[in-house]
Amino acid sequence: MTDHSDEPDPNARVTSPMQEFGRTEVTTGLVVLLVGLTVAYLVPALLL
């Protein structure tokens, strides 16, 4: 295996589940969820 000395330290890397999120991210997620559910269920039901 080669030594990639130019690679950043993998232990210093931060992934999404480890990062904190605030009210803005929660609100954005809920809006996206509601739009997705509307498109997936309400629009087809109205077309019947």
C-alpha distance matrix in Angstrom:
0.0 3.8 6.7 9.3 12.3 14.7 13.9 16.8 16.7 16.2 18.9 21.3 21.1 24.3 24.7 28.1 29.1 28.8 31.0 34.7 37.0 40.7 43.8 43.2 40.0 41.9 44.8 42.7 41.0 44.5 45.9 43.1 43.7 47.4 47.1 44.8 47.1 50.1 48.6 47.5 50.7 53.6 53.6 53.5 56.2 58.4 58.1 59.6
3.8 0.0 3.8 6.2 9.2 11.5 11.5 14.6 15.2 15.4 18.3 20.2 20.2 23.6 24.4 27.8 29.3 28.7 30.5 34.3 36.5 40.1 43.3 42.4 39.4 41.6 44.4 42.2 40.8 44.4 45.7 42.9 43.8 47.5 47.1 45.0 47.5 50.3 48.8 48.0 51.3 54.0 53.9 54.1 56.9 58.8 58.5 60.2
6.7 3.8 0.0 3.8 5.8 8.8 9.0 11.8 12.2 13.1 15.8 17.5 17.9 21.5 22.8 26.4 27.9 26.9 28.6 32.3 34.7 38.2 41.5 40.7 37.9 40.2 43.1 41.0 39.9 43.5 44.8 42.3 43.3 47.0 46.7 44.8 47.4 50.2 48.9 48.2 51.5 54.1 54.1 54.5 57.2 59.1 59.0 60.8
9.3 6.2 3.8 0.0 3.8 5.5 5.6 8.9 10.3 11.4 14.6 15.6 15.6 19.2 20.5 24.0 25.9 25.0 26.2 29.9 32.1 35.5 38.8 37.8 35.1 37.6 40.3 38.1 37.2 40.9 42.0 39.5 40.7 44.4 44.0 42.2 45.0 47.6 46.3 45.8 49.2 51.6 51.5 52.1 54.9 56.6 56.5 58.5
12.3 9.2 5.8 3.8 0.0 3.8 5.5 7.9 9.2 11.5 14.2 14.6 15.3 19.1 21.0 24.6 26.6 25.2 26.1 29.7 32.1 35.3 38.8 37.8 35.4 38.0 40.7 38.7 38.0 41.7 42.8 40.6 42.0 45.6 45.3 43.8 46.6 49.2 48.0 47.8 51.0 53.3 53.3 54.1 56.8 58.4 58.5 60.6
14.7 11.5 8.8 5.5 3.8 0.0 3.8 6.5 9.2 11.6 14.5 14.1 14.3 17.8 19.7 23.0 25.4 24.2 24.7 28.1 30.2 33.3 36.7 35.4 33.1 35.9 38.4 36.2 35.8 39.6 40.4 38.3 39.9 43.4 42.8 41.5 44.5 46.9 45.7 45.6 49.0 51.1 51.0 51.9 54.7 56.1 56.2 58.5
13.9 11.5 9.0 5.6 5.5 3.8 0.0 3.8 6.6 8.1 11.4 11.3 11.0 14.5 16.2 19.5 21.8 20.7 21.5 25.0 27.2 30.4 33.8 32.7 30.1 32.8 35.4 33.3 32.7 36.4 37.4 35.2 36.6 40.2 39.8 38.4 41.2 43.8 42.7 42.5 45.8 48.0 48.0 48.9 51.6 53.1 53.3 55.4
16.8 14.6 11.8 8.9 7.9 6.5 3.8 0.0 3.8 6.1 8.7 7.7 7.9 11.5 13.8 17.2 19.4 17.9 18.4 21.9 24.2 27.4 30.9 30.0 27.6 30.3 33.0 31.2 30.7 34.3 35.5 33.6 35.0 38.5 38.4 37.2 40.0 42.5 41.7 41.7 44.8 46.9 47.1 48.2 50.7 52.2 52.6 54.8
16.7 15.2 12.2 10.3 9.2 9.2 6.6 3.8 0.0 3.8 5.4 5.5 6.9 10.6 13.2 16.9 18.4 16.5 17.6 21.0 23.8 27.1 30.7 30.3 27.9 30.2 33.2 31.7 31.0 34.5 36.1 34.3 35.4 39.0 39.2 38.0 40.5 43.2 42.7 42.4 45.3 47.5 48.0 49.1 51.4 53.1 53.7 55.7
16.2 15.4 13.1 11.4 11.5 11.6 8.1 6.1 3.8 0.0 3.8 5.4 5.3 8.8 10.6 14.3 15.6 14.0 15.7 19.3 22.0 25.6 29.1 28.8 26.0 28.1 31.2 29.8 28.6 32.1 33.8 31.9 32.7 36.4 36.7 35.3 37.6 40.5 40.0 39.4 42.3 44.7 45.3 46.2 48.4 50.3 50.9 52.7
18.9 18.3 15.8 14.6 14.2 14.5 11.4 8.7 5.4 3.8 0.0 3.8 5.5 8.2 10.6 14.2 14.8 12.5 14.4 17.8 20.9 24.4 28.0 28.2 25.6 27.4 30.8 29.8 28.6 31.9 33.9 32.4 33.0 36.6 37.3 36.0 38.1 41.1 40.9 40.3 43.0 45.3 46.2 47.2 49.2 51.1 51.9 53.7
21.3 20.2 17.5 15.6 14.6 14.1 11.3 7.7 5.5 5.4 3.8 0.0 3.8 6.5 9.8 13.2 14.4 11.8 12.8 16.0 19.0 22.3 26.0 25.9 23.7 25.9 29.0 28.0 27.2 30.6 32.5 31.1 32.1 35.5 36.2 35.2 37.4 40.2 40.1 39.9 42.6 44.6 45.4 46.7 48.7 50.4 51.3 53.3
21.1 20.2 17.9 15.6 15.3 14.3 11.0 7.9 6.9 5.3 5.5 3.8 0.0 3.8 6.6 10.1 11.9 10.0 10.9 14.5 17.1 20.5 24.0 23.7 21.1 23.4 26.4 25.1 24.2 27.7 29.4 27.8 28.9 32.4 32.8 31.7 34.1 36.8 36.6 36.3 39.2 41.2 41.9 43.1 45.3 46.9 47.7 49.8
24.3 23.6 21.5 19.2 19.1 17.8 14.5 11.5 10.6 8.8 8.2 6.5 3.8 0.0 3.8 6.8 8.5 6.5 7.1 10.7 13.3 16.8 20.3 20.2 17.6 19.7 22.8 21.7 20.8 24.2 26.0 24.6 25.6 29.1 29.7 28.8 31.0 33.8 33.7 33.6 36.2 38.2 39.1 40.4 42.4 44.0 45.0 47.1
24.7 24.4 22.8 20.5 21.0 19.7 16.2 13.8 13.2 10.6 10.6 9.8 6.6 3.8 0.0 3.8 5.8 5.6 6.7 10.4 12.3 16.0 19.2 18.9 15.9 17.7 20.8 19.5 18.1 21.5 23.5 21.8 22.5 26.1 26.7 25.5 27.7 30.6 30.4 30.1 32.8 34.9 35.8 37.0 38.9 40.7 41.7 43.6
28.1 27.8 26.4 24.0 24.6 23.0 19.5 17.2 16.9 14.3 14.2 13.2 10.1 6.8 3.8 0.0 3.8 5.3 5.3 8.3 9.3 13.0 15.9 15.6 12.3 14.0 17.1 15.8 14.4 17.8 19.8 18.2 18.9 22.4 23.2 22.1 24.3 27.1 27.2 27.0 29.5 31.5 32.5 33.8 35.7 37.3 38.5 40.4
29.1 29.3 27.9 25.9 26.6 25.4 21.8 19.4 18.4 15.6 14.8 14.4 11.9 8.5 5.8 3.8 0.0 3.8 5.6 7.9 9.4 13.1 15.9 16.4 13.1 13.8 17.4 16.8 14.8 17.6 20.2 18.9 18.9 22.4 23.7 22.5 24.1 27.2 27.6 27.1 29.3 31.4 32.8 34.0 35.5 37.4 38.8 40.4
28.8 28.7 26.9 25.0 25.2 24.2 20.7 17.9 16.5 14.0 12.5 11.8 10.0 6.5 5.6 5.3 3.8 0.0 3.8 6.6 9.5 13.1 16.4 17.2 14.5 15.5 19.1 18.8 17.3 20.2 22.7 21.8 22.0 25.4 26.8 25.9 27.5 30.5 31.0 30.6 32.8 34.8 36.2 37.5 39.0 40.8 42.2 44.0
31.0 30.5 28.6 26.2 26.1 24.7 21.5 18.4 17.6 15.7 14.4 12.8 10.9 7.1 6.7 5.3 5.6 3.8 0.0 3.8 6.5 10.1 13.6 14.1 11.7 13.3 16.7 16.3 15.6 18.5 20.8 20.1 20.9 24.0 25.3 24.8 26.7 29.3 30.0 30.0 32.2 33.8 35.1 36.8 38.3 39.8 41.4 43.4
34.7 34.3 32.3 29.9 29.7 28.1 25.0 21.9 21.0 19.3 17.8 16.0 14.5 10.7 10.4 8.3 7.9 6.6 3.8 0.0 3.8 6.9 10.4 11.6 9.9 11.1 14.4 14.8 14.3 16.8 19.2 19.3 19.9 22.7 24.3 24.3 25.9 28.4 29.4 29.7 31.6 32.9 34.4 36.4 37.5 38.9 40.8 42.7
37.0 36.5 34.7 32.1 32.1 30.2 27.2 24.2 23.8 22.0 20.9 19.0 17.1 13.3 12.3 9.3 9.4 9.5 6.5 3.8 0.0 3.8 7.1 8.0 6.2 7.5 10.7 11.2 11.1 13.5 15.7 16.0 16.9 19.4 21.0 21.3 22.9 25.2 26.4 26.9 28.7 29.8 31.3 33.4 34.5 35.7 37.6 39.7
40.7 40.1 38.2 35.5 35.3 33.3 30.4 27.4 27.1 25.6 24.4 22.3 20.5 16.8 16.0 13.0 13.1 13.1 10.1 6.9 3.8 0.0 3.8 5.5 5.6 6.5 8.8 10.2 11.0 12.7 14.6 15.8 16.9 18.8 20.5 21.5 22.9 24.7 26.3 27.2 28.7 29.3 30.9 33.3 34.2 35.1 37.3 39.5
43.8 43.3 41.5 38.8 38.8 36.7 33.8 30.9 30.7 29.1 28.0 26.0 24.0 20.3 19.2 15.9 15.9 16.4 13.6 10.4 7.1 3.8 0.0 3.8 5.5 5.1 6.1 8.6 9.8 10.5 12.2 14.2 15.2 16.4 18.3 19.8 20.9 22.4 24.3 25.5 26.6 26.9 28.6 31.3 31.9 32.5 35.0 37.2
43.2 42.4 40.7 37.8 37.8 35.4 32.7 30.0 30.3 28.8 28.2 25.9 23.7 20.2 18.9 15.6 16.4 17.2 14.1 11.6 8.0 5.5 3.8 0.0 3.8 5.5 5.1 6.1 8.6 9.9 10.6 12.3 14.2 15.4 16.6 18.3 20.0 21.1 22.6 24.2 25.7 25.8 27.0 29.9 30.8 31.3 33.4 35.9
40.0 39.4 37.9 35.1 35.4 33.1 30.1 27.6 27.9 26.0 25.6 23.7 21.1 17.6 15.9 12.3 13.1 14.5 11.7 9.9 6.2 5.6 5.5 3.8 0.0 3.8 5.4 5.1 6.1 8.6 9.9 10.5 12.2 14.3 15.4 16.4 18.2 19.9 21.1 22.2 24.1 24.7 25.9 28.4 29.6 30.4 32.3 34.7
41.9 41.6 40.2 37.6 38.0 35.9 32.8 30.3 30.2 28.1 27.4 25.9 23.4 19.7 17.7 14.0 13.8 15.5 13.3 11.1 7.5 6.5 5.1 5.5 3.8 0.0 3.8 5.5 5.1 6.2 8.7 9.9 10.5 12.3 14.3 15.2 16.4 18.3 20.0 20.8 22.2 22.8 24.5 26.9 27.7 28.7 30.9 33.0
44.8 44.4 43.1 40.3 40.7 38.4 35.4 33.0 33.2 31.2 30.8 29.0 26.4 22.8 20.8 17.1 17.4 19.1 16.7 14.4 10.7 8.8 6.1 5.1 5.4 3.8 0.0 3.8 5.4 5.1 6.2 8.6 9.8 10.6 12.3 14.1 15.3 16.5 18.4 19.8 21.0 21.0 22.6 25.3 26.1 26.6 28.9 31.2
42.7 42.2 41.0 38.1 38.7 36.2 33.3 31.2 31.7 29.8 29.8 28.0 25.1 21.7 19.5 15.8 16.8 18.8 16.3 14.8 11.2 10.2 8.6 6.1 5.1 5.5 3.8 0.0 3.8 5.5 5.2 6.2 8.6 10.0 10.7 12.2 14.3 15.4 16.6 18.2 19.9 20.2 21.2 23.9 25.2 25.7 27.6 30.1
41.0 40.8 39.9 37.2 38.0 35.8 32.7 30.7 31.0 28.6 28.6 27.2 24.2 20.8 18.1 14.4 14.8 17.3 15.6 14.3 11.1 11.0 9.8 8.6 6.1 5.1 5.4 3.8 0.0 3.8 5.5 5.1 6.1 8.6 10.0 10.5 12.2 14.2 15.4 16.2 18.0 18.9 20.2 22.5 23.7 24.7 26.6 28.8
44.5 44.4 43.5 40.9 41.7 39.6 36.4 34.3 34.5 32.1 31.9 30.6 27.7 24.2 21.5 17.8 17.6 20.2 18.5 16.8 13.5 12.7 10.5 9.9 8.6 6.2 5.1 5.5 3.8 0.0 3.8 5.4 4.9 6.1 8.6 9.7 10.4 12.1 14.2 15.1 16.1 16.6 18.4 20.9 21.5 22.5 24.8 26.8
45.9 45.7 44.8 42.0 42.8 40.4 37.4 35.5 36.1 33.8 33.9 32.5 29.4 26.0 23.5 19.8 20.2 22.7 20.8 19.2 15.7 14.6 12.2 10.6 9.9 8.7 6.2 5.2 5.5 3.8 0.0 3.8 5.4 5.1 6.2 8.5 9.9 10.5 12.3 14.1 15.4 15.2 16.5 19.3 20.3 20.7 22.9 25.3
43.1 42.9 42.3 39.5 40.6 38.3 35.2 33.6 34.3 31.9 32.4 31.1 27.8 24.6 21.8 18.2 18.9 21.8 20.1 19.3 16.0 15.8 14.2 12.3 10.5 9.9 8.6 6.2 5.1 5.4 3.8 0.0 3.8 5.5 5.2 6.1 8.6 9.9 10.6 12.1 14.1 14.7 15.5 18.0 19.5 20.2 21.9 24.4
43.7 43.8 43.3 40.7 42.0 39.9 36.6 35.0 35.4 32.7 33.0 32.1 28.9 25.6 22.5 18.9 18.9 22.0 20.9 19.9 16.9 16.9 15.2 14.2 12.2 10.5 9.8 8.6 6.1 4.9 5.4 3.8 0.0 3.8 5.5 5.1 6.1 8.5 9.9 10.4 11.9 13.0 14.6 16.6 17.7 19.0 20.9 22.9
47.4 47.5 47.0 44.4 45.6 43.4 40.2 38.5 39.0 36.4 36.6 35.5 32.4 29.1 26.1 22.4 22.4 25.4 24.0 22.7 19.4 18.8 16.4 15.4 14.3 12.3 10.6 10.0 8.6 6.1 5.1 5.5 3.8 0.0 3.8 5.4 5.1 6.0 8.6 9.8 10.5 10.5 12.4 14.9 15.5 16.4 18.7 20.8
47.1 47.1 46.7 44.0 45.3 42.8 39.8 38.4 39.2 36.7 37.3 36.2 32.8 29.7 26.7 23.2 23.7 26.8 25.3 24.3 21.0 20.5 18.3 16.6 15.4 14.3 12.3 10.7 10.0 8.6 6.2 5.2 5.5 3.8 0.0 3.8 5.5 5.1 6.2 8.5 10.1 9.9 10.5 13.4 14.7 15.1 16.9 19.5
44.8 45.0 44.8 42.2 43.8 41.5 38.4 37.2 38.0 35.3 36.0 35.2 31.7 28.8 25.5 22.1 22.5 25.9 24.8 24.3 21.3 21.5 19.8 18.3 16.4 15.2 14.1 12.2 10.5 9.7 8.5 6.1 5.1 5.4 3.8 0.0 3.8 5.4 5.2 6.0 8.5 9.7 10.4 12.2 14.0 15.2 16.5 18.8
47.1 47.5 47.4 45.0 46.6 44.5 41.2 40.0 40.5 37.6 38.1 37.4 34.1 31.0 27.7 24.3 24.1 27.5 26.7 25.9 22.9 22.9 20.9 20.0 18.2 16.4 15.3 14.3 12.2 10.4 9.9 8.6 6.1 5.1 5.5 3.8 0.0 3.8 5.5 5.0 5.8 7.3 9.2 10.8 11.7 13.4 15.2 16.9
50.1 50.3 50.2 47.6 49.2 46.9 43.8 42.5 43.2 40.5 41.1 40.2 36.8 33.8 30.6 27.1 27.2 30.5 29.3 28.4 25.2 24.7 22.4 21.1 19.9 18.3 16.5 15.4 14.2 12.1 10.5 9.9 8.5 6.0 5.1 5.4 3.8 0.0 3.8 5.5 5.5 4.9 6.4 9.0 9.8 10.6 12.7 14.8
48.6 48.8 48.9 46.3 48.0 45.7 42.7 41.7 42.7 40.0 40.9 40.1 36.6 33.7 30.4 27.2 27.6 31.0 30.0 29.4 26.4 26.3 24.3 22.6 21.1 20.0 18.4 16.6 15.4 14.2 12.3 10.6 9.9 8.6 6.2 5.2 5.5 3.8 0.0 3.8 5.8 6.1 5.4 7.5 9.8 10.5 11.5 14.0
47.5 48.0 48.2 45.8 47.8 45.6 42.5 41.7 42.4 39.4 40.3 39.9 36.3 33.6 30.1 27.0 27.1 30.6 30.0 29.7 26.9 27.2 25.5 24.2 22.2 20.8 19.8 18.2 16.2 15.1 14.1 12.1 10.4 9.8 8.5 6.0 5.0 5.5 3.8 0.0 3.8 6.4 6.7 6.9 9.1 11.1 11.8 13.5
50.7 51.3 51.5 49.2 51.0 49.0 45.8 44.8 45.3 42.3 43.0 42.6 39.2 36.2 32.8 29.5 29.3 32.8 32.2 31.6 28.7 28.7 26.6 25.7 24.1 22.2 21.0 19.9 18.0 16.1 15.4 14.1 11.9 10.5 10.1 8.5 5.8 5.5 5.8 3.8 0.0 3.8 5.8 5.7 6.2 8.8 10.4 11.4
53.6 54.0 54.1 51.6 53.3 51.1 48.0 46.9 47.5 44.7 45.3 44.6 41.2 38.2 34.9 31.5 31.4 34.8 33.8 32.9 29.8 29.3 26.9 25.8 24.7 22.8 21.0 20.2 18.9 16.6 15.2 14.7 13.0 10.5 9.9 9.7 7.3 4.9 6.1 6.4 3.8 0.0 3.8 5.6 5.1 6.2 8.8 10.4
53.6 53.9 54.1 51.5 53.3 51.0 48.0 47.1 48.0 45.3 46.2 45.4 41.9 39.1 35.8 32.5 32.8 36.2 35.1 34.4 31.3 30.9 28.6 27.0 25.9 24.5 22.6 21.2 20.2 18.4 16.5 15.5 14.6 12.4 10.5 10.4 9.2 6.4 5.4 6.7 5.8 3.8 0.0 3.8 5.4 5.2 6.4 9.1
53.5 54.1 54.5 52.1 54.1 51.9 48.9 48.2 49.1 46.2 47.2 46.7 43.1 40.4 37.0 33.8 34.0 37.5 36.8 36.4 33.4 33.3 31.3 29.9 28.4 26.9 25.3 23.9 22.5 20.9 19.3 18.0 16.6 14.9 13.4 12.2 10.8 9.0 7.5 6.9 5.7 5.6 3.8 0.0 3.8 5.4 5.1 6.7
56.2 56.9 57.2 54.9 56.8 54.7 51.6 50.7 51.4 48.4 49.2 48.7 45.3 42.4 38.9 35.7 35.5 39.0 38.3 37.5 34.5 34.2 31.9 30.8 29.6 27.7 26.1 25.2 23.7 21.5 20.3 19.5 17.7 15.5 14.7 14.0 11.7 9.8 9.8 9.1 6.2 5.1 5.4 3.8 0.0 3.8 5.4 5.5
58.4 58.8 59.1 56.6 58.4 56.1 53.1 52.2 53.1 50.3 51.1 50.4 46.9 44.0 40.7 37.3 37.4 40.8 39.8 38.9 35.7 35.1 32.5 31.3 30.4 28.7 26.6 25.7 24.7 22.5 20.7 20.2 19.0 16.4 15.1 15.2 13.4 10.6 10.5 11.1 8.8 6.2 5.2 5.4 3.8 0.0 3.8 5.5
58.1 58.5 59.0 56.5 58.5 56.2 53.3 52.6 53.7 50.9 51.9 51.3 47.7 45.0 41.7 38.5 38.8 42.2 41.4 40.8 37.6 37.3 35.0 33.4 32.3 30.9 28.9 27.6 26.6 24.8 22.9 21.9 20.9 18.7 16.9 16.5 15.2 12.7 11.5 11.8 10.4 8.8 6.4 5.1 5.4 3.8 0.0 3.8
59.6 60.2 60.8 58.5 60.6 58.5 55.4 54.8 55.7 52.7 53.7 53.3 49.8 47.1 43.6 40.4 40.4 44.0 43.4 42.7 39.7 39.5 37.2 35.9 34.7 33.0 31.2 30.1 28.8 26.8 25.3 24.4 22.9 20.8 19.5 18.8 16.9 14.8 14.0 13.5 11.4 10.4 9.1 6.7 5.5 5.5 3.8 0.0
